[in-house]
Amino acid sequence: QVQLVESGGGLVQPGGSLRLSCAASGSIFSINAMGWYRQAPGKQRELVAHITNGGSTNYADSLKGRFFISRSKGKNTVYLQMNSLKPEDTAVYYCSAKDYYNAVYWGQGTQVIVSS
């Protein structure tokens, strides 16, 4: 079992930046990839970014160049640096982890509101 705890959300003005963190605990040795998803009100959850143990990254096309995913050296924390934020980035952001058995784990989510 893997537990995920996100932090770093909040209210930010358009054009601002935020960095989200997600700390994994439990069977972290079994994790082979981690990522961030988001869900805006009335919309489906969508992929934001994904990073593998080998460091390969994947981003939603619309977010490339503004959002950046990284992982701590010990691989138990994943970060999402969000720059040039727009009101349409307002959503609950969820951390996810997938293990070698293809089980997927989710955090509780952290709210990001982009508004002036």
C-alpha positions as CSV (number, residue, x, y, z in Angstrom):
1,Q,0.0,0.0,0.0
2,V,1.1,3.5,-0.8
3,Q,-0.1,6.7,0.9
4,L,0.1,10.0,-0.8
5,V,-0.2,13.5,0.8
6,E,-0.4,16.6,-1.3
7,S,0.4,20.1,-0.2
8,G,1.1,23.5,-1.7
9,G,-2.3,24.5,-3.1
10,G,-4.0,27.8,-2.5
11,L,-5.1,31.0,-4.1
12,V,-2.9,32.7,-6.6
13,Q,-3.3,35.6,-9.0
14,P,-3.3,35.1,-12.7
15,G,0.3,35.0,-13.9
16,G,1.6,33.7,-10.6
17,S,3.3,30.5,-9.7
18,L,2.7,27.7,-7.2
19,R,4.6,24.5,-6.4
20,L,2.7,21.5,-5.3
21,S,4.3,18.7,-3.4
22,C,3.3,15.1,-2.9
23,A,4.9,12.9,-0.3
24,A,4.6,9.1,-0.7
25,S,4.9,6.7,2.2
26,G,4.3,3.0,2.7
27,S,5.5,0.6,0.1
28,I,7.4,3.3,-1.9
29,F,9.9,0.7,-3.2
30,S,7.0,-0.7,-5.3
31,I,6.3,2.7,-7.1
32,N,7.4,2.9,-10.7
33,A,5.7,6.1,-11.7
34,M,4.1,9.1,-10.2
35,G,2.0,11.9,-11.6
36,W,-0.4,14.8,-11.2
37,Y,-4.0,15.0,-12.4
38,R,-6.5,17.7,-12.0
39,Q,-10.3,18.0,-11.9
40,A,-12.1,21.3,-12.5
41,P,-15.7,21.8,-11.5
42,G,-18.0,20.0,-13.8
43,K,-15.2,18.4,-15.8
44,Q,-13.5,15.0,-15.8
45,R,-10.2,14.3,-14.1
46,E,-7.3,14.9,-16.6
47,L,-3.6,14.1,-16.7
48,V,-1.3,17.1,-15.9
49,A,2.1,15.4,-15.9
50,H,3.7,12.1,-15.3
51,I,7.2,10.9,-14.3
52,T,8.7,7.5,-14.2
53,N,11.4,6.1,-12.0
54,G,13.8,6.5,-14.9
55,G,13.0,10.2,-15.0
56,S,11.0,10.2,-18.2
57,T,8.2,12.8,-18.2
58,N,5.0,13.3,-20.0
59,Y,2.8,16.4,-20.0
60,A,-0.6,17.4,-21.2
61,D,0.0,19.2,-24.5
62,S,-1.8,22.3,-23.3
63,L,0.5,22.6,-20.2
64,K,3.9,22.1,-21.8
65,G,6.2,25.0,-21.1
66,R,4.3,26.2,-18.1
67,F,4.1,23.2,-15.8
68,F,7.1,21.1,-14.7
69,I,7.2,17.8,-12.8
70,S,10.1,16.6,-10.9
71,R,10.9,14.0,-8.3
72,S,13.1,14.0,-5.2
73,K,16.4,12.1,-5.2
74,G,14.9,9.5,-2.9
75,K,11.9,9.3,-5.3
76,N,9.4,9.5,-2.5
77,T,8.3,13.1,-3.2
78,V,7.0,14.5,-6.5
79,Y,6.7,18.1,-7.3
80,L,4.6,20.1,-9.7
81,Q,5.9,23.6,-10.5
82,M,3.2,25.7,-12.1
83,N,4.0,29.0,-13.8
84,S,2.1,31.6,-15.6
85,L,-1.1,30.4,-14.0
86,K,-4.4,31.1,-15.7
87,P,-8.0,31.1,-14.3
88,E,-8.6,27.9,-16.3
89,D,-5.9,26.1,-14.2
90,T,-8.3,26.3,-11.2
91,A,-9.0,22.8,-10.1
92,V,-8.4,20.2,-7.5
93,Y,-4.9,18.7,-8.2
94,Y,-4.4,15.0,-7.3
95,C,-1.2,13.1,-6.9
96,S,-1.1,9.6,-8.2
97,A,1.3,6.7,-8.0
98,K,1.4,3.4,-9.9
99,D,3.3,0.4,-8.7
100,Y,4.8,-2.6,-10.4
101,Y,1.5,-4.5,-10.0
102,N,-0.3,-1.7,-11.9
103,A,-2.2,-0.7,-8.7
104,V,-2.9,3.0,-8.7
105,Y,-3.0,5.2,-5.6
106,W,-4.4,8.6,-5.2
107,G,-3.9,11.5,-2.7
108,Q,-6.8,13.4,-1.2
109,G,-6.2,16.4,-3.6
110,T,-5.2,20.0,-3.1
111,Q,-7.2,22.9,-4.3
112,V,-5.7,25.5,-6.6
113,I,-7.6,28.7,-7.3
114,V,-6.3,31.2,-9.9
115,S,-8.2,34.4,-9.5
116,S,-7.6,38.1,-9.1
